[in-house]
Amino acid sequence: MATPKITIRDLCVEYVSEERRERHIAIEGLSLDILENEFLCVAGPSGCGKSTLISAIAGFIKPRAGTLLMDGRPIAAPGADRGVVFQEYALLPWRNVIENVALGLKLRGVPKAERRRIAERYLAMTNLTEAAEKYPHELSGGMKQRVAVARTLANAPEVMLMDEPFAAVDAQTRMTLQEELIRIWEQSKVTVLFVTHSVDEAVFLGDRVVVLSPRPARMKESLEVRIPRARRTWGMMNTDPEFIALRDRVLHLVRGGGNGA
């Protein structure tokens, strides 16, 4: 039986609206296991609390109630064992690509030669070796997002938290990035929690897709994706009956179908 990497039990998270000074419950009674080396996608209606879940696991916000563990230990604050990739690239414009990838290593005091060696490894993994000396303004949106992924992986996190990372790029680039992310994940085998509004993306990428209810987020359904990784290319998936059936099932749940939890 696979080992849980992240354990969530009866999680409740709330936030305060600064404009109206009101408290809102974003997540309530959520229980979920994220398994070691799993690629888990989370889908649900807009505003249901998907990004809040990322923030709680990252340690950016403190839950009001419930249990949130990593390897059996409470998550109390941000840590290097959890890397986050946001929709915004957050690259430093005055640093070139390899310097951006190595930034976290530099902040941790890793010697220059060692951090360059590590950065070069992840640039190769993300097909960015030839862009190493370029600056962010010289890169396409897709390349910037690959730099963000390489920077996260360079810090050797045990869990990579990805919050709608491909939403800002065009459709064709997004499909290419999805295929590349599968390849990168198969090499790194880091545990991934990937939040997305795209049902197609969730089913294409995930070992499992968890659908959340409208806010406050609760578990609605968890669906395994048994499509072999060797078939995970858009050239094959667009007409794959298993993919289409599962995509339609997830879409039905996101749009309000199912009994919920």
C-alpha positions, 0 to 999 in steps of 0.5 A: 500500500502506498505511503501518504506523504501529506495527510489531511483530516477534517481540515477547516481554513478561513480567511478574512475579507479586508474590504468588508472585514468579514470571515469566510470559510474556504475549506471545511471538513476536508480529509485527503491523503496525497501519496508518496510520488503521486501526481494528484490534480485538484479540480473544482468550481472557481473560488471553491478553495483550491488555492487555499489548500495549496497555501495551507500545505505550503504553510502560508496560512494556518488552519482554523481546525483539523490535522495537516501532516507531512510524513506524520509531522505537523505542518506549521510553517513554510519549509524547503521540503515544499516547493511552490510554483505559482501562475505568476513566474516571479523571476528576477528580471536582473538575473539570467536564467541560470541565476534565477534557477540557482537563487534558492541554493544561493540563499541557502549558502550552497557554494557557487560551483555546486549551485551552478552544477545543480542548476545546469542539471535542472535546466537540462531536465526542462530543456532550457540549457541553451537559454541559461544566459538569457534574461526573463524579458528574452523568454516566452511565457512557456519558457518562463514557466519552465524556469519557475519549475526548474528553480523549484526542483533545484531546491530538492523539495519532497513535494511540489505544489503547483497553483494553476501554473499554465493558466497564463499561456496560450493553448498550444504552449499549455499543451506542450508544457503539460507533456513536458511536465509529465516527462519532468515528473517521471524523471524527478518523481517528486510528489505533486499537488497540481491545482487547475480549473481545466478538467482536461488538464487535470485528467491528462496530468494526474494519477488521480483527480480530486474534485472539490465542492463549491466553497467551503471546499469539501471532498466531492469525489476522488477518481483514479486515472488509469491511462498509462503514462506512455499514452499521455500525449495530446495526439493520443488523448484527444480521441482516447475513449477512456480519457474522454469518458473520465474527462466528462465525468470530472466535468459533470462533478465540477458543474454540480453533478454527484452527491458530494460528501 
